[in-house]
Amino acid sequence: MTIGRDELEALLAAHEPADEEEARDLGTMRDYASSLANPCSRDQPEAHFTASAIVVDVPGTHTLLVHHAKSGLWFQPGGHIEPGDARLALAALREASEETGLDVRPLGDRLLDIDVHWIDWDRHYHLDLRFLVVGSGTVAAQAAEVRAAEWLSWDDAFARIEEPALRRALAKARAAVS
């Protein structure tokens, strides 16, 4: 089963941006959602939608970041939407589980955050849909693109992240579980 444009457009229609940058990204994403032939396919040369997870632990005191092999930076787990993914939130759960080895489950069914970012090594945009999830179990970096996966206190996570959009997403997650 492939994800339908209707689900994508409904998620974007319901999303409330937190700041001007996210509002601009939301406009860009809405345009791409309606104009791309297959918006969730990585075969789209200019841009495609991706799904990621802001993972929190059960008590809500830590978040999980992965060290990305190509960029050398710390990010939330996530990646490409696969043809077999039934829903966008499930794609984020699959990616989080694949990259970290954790058992993960959603915290709600709405988007937590969105971000449009350029991928230098592939020369296209990722239109990232970010979902809030809770994770448990033993962390083990399991995907080739992940060098490490680590639970961090909120303060330690913010200290590792420079990208404003990811800092915004972490702040939203922290507020949601506090």
Secondary structure, DSSP 8 states (H G I E B T S, - for coil): ----HHHHHHHHHH---SSHHHHHHHHHHHHHHHHSSSTT-TT-SSEEEEEEEEEE-TTSSEEEEEEETTT-SEE-SEEE--TT-SSHHHHHHHHHHHHH--EEEES-SS-SEEEEEEETTTTEEEEEEEEEEEEES-----STTEEEEEEEEHHHHHHH---HHHHHHHHHHHHHH-
